[in-house]
Amino acid sequence: MRIEDGGTGLTEADILDLQGRVVRHLGPVWVGPRGRIEWDGTDASGSRVSGGVYLARLKRGNNVQTSRFTVLR
């Protein structure tokens, strides 16, 4: 997941299912300009998530960026 704001700082990401439930929380991690946060496709308990559509919500300071993506299994 790439954050597109061009800034730097502590960044957090939530992976959500389409019902808005948090599947996995990542961070906080330090991310530079146009940096990335990697997700290994597992939920909070370490199990692989099912194939389907998910949302990624990236937060750095007051900037929140949401994107939709599909996991193929």
Secondary structure, DSSP 8 states (H G I E B T S, - for coil): -B--S---EEEEEEEE-TTS-EEEEEEEEEE-TT-B----SB-TTS-B--SEEEEEEEEETTEEEEEEEEE--
